[in-house]
Amino acid sequence: MKCKKCKSRESTIHVSNVGDFCLDCHNDYMAELLGVSKMDDFPKIISVYDADGIIHRFEISNMIMPGFSVWKAEEMEGGYQFEIFVKLEENQAVAIEQMHQKILTGLGYKTLTHLSDKYFIDNAIQIDKEQYSLNTVGTCRIQHAEEENQVYLVIDGKDIPLHDFGRALTAFEGFNMDFQIRDLSEEVFGKDTVLRRVSINPDVIIEHFERTLSWFLKGDFLSYKHESACGEALFERIDELELLCKYGNKEEAVEVGKRMKKRLISIEHDTDDFPDYLLTMIDQVLGTT
């Protein structure tokens, strides 16, 4: 089906009660509807080297949606994909730089280790006559092939059938495997990244929050001398709040956020911007801005 507006390109996006558009015409329509500027001057294709010195080419695209802008990077001859969501009022040029950094981070770490063994290894993953093992820390994307009605994993940009992945796991027989399913737009694993257990119990988060404050307060007063360090330390507590919001109970997260804000506002200080930037961060995490 051709795009409703340009009538030349194939339509890929359906807008309910409006019609079908190609990406460019959809962005034109949404930009006009929302009263925002459309950014056209950005590199559509970029090339990046991975940790092994192999070059990967990505097609960069942008979609304007109500309330936010979606930036995507899709590998042209491979399976790597990256996404970033930003608000429409934010600087889109900065978003592109963030996307470039996300690609570099994602390509800087490998979940698979190439095996140099000349002999066949039964529980290795076989790809293009090469053998790979799984690292103890890694990431993959869940993909569904509608034609074959099959699910597979994309690891290091390569398609791995579930049975191959399962067979490779036998190398860790007897171990536990923790996992966390995250949206494509969230942070990616880098070469210096590991998973760690974090409690999202509301009482524990508040306890950590109060303990962090106690390191910097004298009585109930925060000196400008300690404000910067205090703010940086509280970022981790707000990160815990974000995890509660994403993976726990949203209503509980809102209540914890309210308690944090009330406590911050009650603190006496001799600084210029405390706690305003922290209050803003909490609102952004909870989506209440």
N, C-alpha and C positions, 0 to 999 in steps of 0.2 A: 504494500500500500504506500502510495506517495504522500509526502508531507503536505498537510493542508495549506500551509503558507507558501512555501517556495515551489511546490508541485514538481520538484525535480529529484530531490533526494528521497531515499526510503525513510518512512516514519519508524521511529524506534520508541517513542514516548507517547502514551495516551493520557490526555487530560480529560477527566470526566466532564461530560456535558459541554465540552469545548471542541475536542477533535484530536487528531493524531499529528505529531510533529517530529521532524528530525531534531537532533540535539541543538544545533545552532538556532533554529527557529523557535524551539521551546525556550531557550535562554532569552531570545529577543522578547518573546511574549511575556515571560515571567519578570524580566527586568522592567518592562513598561508597566506591568500590572502592580509590581511592588515598589516602583519608584526608585530603583537602584541602578547603578552603572554596571554594564557588562564588560568584563575584562577580556579583550581579544588578543592583546599583545603579550603573549607568553610562549615559551618554547614548547611546541607540540610533540617533539621527539627528543629524548635525552639518552645518552649512553653512559653507563656506569660500570666500573670494574668491580668484580666480587673479590672475596678473600683469596681466591686462587689465581687472580689475575685474568679471569675470563670476562669479556665484555658482554653486557646485556643492554638491549635497547628497549626503551619504554615509550609508549604513547600516552601523553598527558591529556586529560580532558576535564572539563568543569561543567557541573549542572547546577543551575540556580533553582532553589526550592523555597517555599515560604518559610522564612526564619533562618535559613542557613544555606551555605554553599558547599557542594560536594566536589572535592578534587580527587581524581582517580589516576593511578599509574598502572598500566597493564603491559606486561612484557610482550613484545611483538613475536618472538619465536621461543616462548617458554611459558612457564606457569606462574611466575611471580606477579602478585597484585598487591597494591597498597592504596589506602584511602585516608582522607583527612576531611573532617567536618569542621567548618568555621562559620561564625555568624556573618550575616550579610554586611554588617557595618564594620567588620574588621578589615584590616589591610590585606587584600588578596595576594599582593606580591609577597608578603611575609608568609602566607599560607603555601605559596609555591616553594619558597626556600625551606619551609618545614617538610614539605613533601620530598624534596631532594635529600634532606638529611635523613628522613625516614627510610628512603630507598638505600642510602649508603649504610645505615645501621642494619637493615634487614639483610643486605648482601654481605655484610661484614662478618656474619656468623653462619656456620653450617650445622645443620642437624644431622647430616650424613657424613660419615668418614670414609674416604676412598680406601679400599683395601688393595695392597700391592701383591697379595698372594696370587701365584700362578695357578693354583689348584682350586677347583670348585668348592665353595663353602656352602653347605646346605642351608644354613639360616641367614645367609647374607641376602641383601636386596640386589637383584640383578637388573642393571640398566645399561642398554647398548653395549653388551659384552664386558661391562665393568661391574665390580662388586663393591657394595657399600654396607657399612654397619651403622646402627643407630648410636648417637651420642646419648649420654645420660640426661642431658638437658636439651630441649629442642622445641620446635614449633612446626605446625602444619596447618593447612587449610582444608576444610571438608568440602568436597565437590561431588555433585551428582550429575551423572551422564544420563539424560532423559532417554536418549535413543536406546541404550542398553539397559536402562533402569538399574544402573550400578553406581555404588558409592565408592569413591577412592579418595586418597589424600594427596595433596600437593605439598611436597617437601623439597626445599631448595629449588623450587621451580620445576620439579619433576613429578610426573603422575605416578603414584605408588598404589597398586591395588591393595585392598584391605587384607587379603590373605598373605601378600608379601610382607606387609607391615607386621601382621600377627606372627609370621614365622620368624621375623627378625627379633621380635620381643622374647623369643625363647632363650636368647643369649642372657637374659636377665631373669631367668626362671627362679622363683623363690623370693624375688624382691616385690615391694609395693610400688605402684605407679600412681602418683597424684596427677590430676589434670584440672585444667580450668579453660572453659570455652569463652573466648573473648571476641568482641566485634572486630571486624577487619579494620575499622578506623582507629582502634586503640593502639597503644605503643607496641612496637615489635621487639622481639628479643635481639639483643646485640651480643657481641663476643664477650662482654663482661657482665652478662645478665643471668640471674638464676631465679627460680621460683622460691618464695619463702612463705611460711605459714603466717598469716595475719588474722588476729581475732577481729570479727566485726560484731561482737556482742556490744550493744549500746552502753552497758555499764562499764565495760572494759575500755571503750573508746573515751568515755568521759573521765575515767580514772587516769588514763594516759594523758589526757588533755590537762587535767589539774596538776599532775605530776610535772609536766613540762613547764607550766606556768610557775610552779614553785621554785624552779631553778633560777628564775630571773627576777621574781618579785621580792621586794623587801616590805614585809607586811602585806599591804594590798597596793603597793606603789611600784610602778615600772619607770626606771630612770632611762633617759635618752641614751645613756651609755650602753645599755643592754637591749635596747629596743630592736636593733637589727638582728642580733643573734636569737632573740626570743621569737621574732617573726619567722625566721628560717626554721627554727625548731618546730613551730606550730604548723608549718606546711605539711609535715609528716602526719600530724594529727588530722588535718583536713583531708589528706590522702586516705586515711582510714575511714573517714566519714564518706568519702566518695565510693569506696569499696562497699560500705554498708548500703549506700543508695543503689549501686549497680547490682550487687549480688545478694543483698538481704532484703529487708522490709523497708519500702520507701517511706511509709508513715513514721516508722521508728527513726529513720534517718532525718526526717524533717524535725522531729522533736529534739533529737540530739543537736541538730544545727541551731535550733532556737536556744537551747541551753548554752551552747558555746557562745553565741552572739550576746546573750544576756550577760554572761560572765565577762566577756571582753569589754563590753560597754561599762561595766561596773568598776573596772580597774582605773585607778588614778595614775596619771602620767604627766610628763613634761615634754612630750614629743609633738610633732606637727601632724602626722598622718595616722598614727595608731589610734584605734584599731580599724580604721575605715577600709584599708585594703584587704584586711582579713575578713571583714564582714562581707565584702564584695566577693571574695573567693568562695566563701561558704554559700552564698546565694547562687553563684555560678554552678557549683557542684550539685546543688539541690534543684537547679533549674527554676529558681524563683525570682530571677532578675527580670 
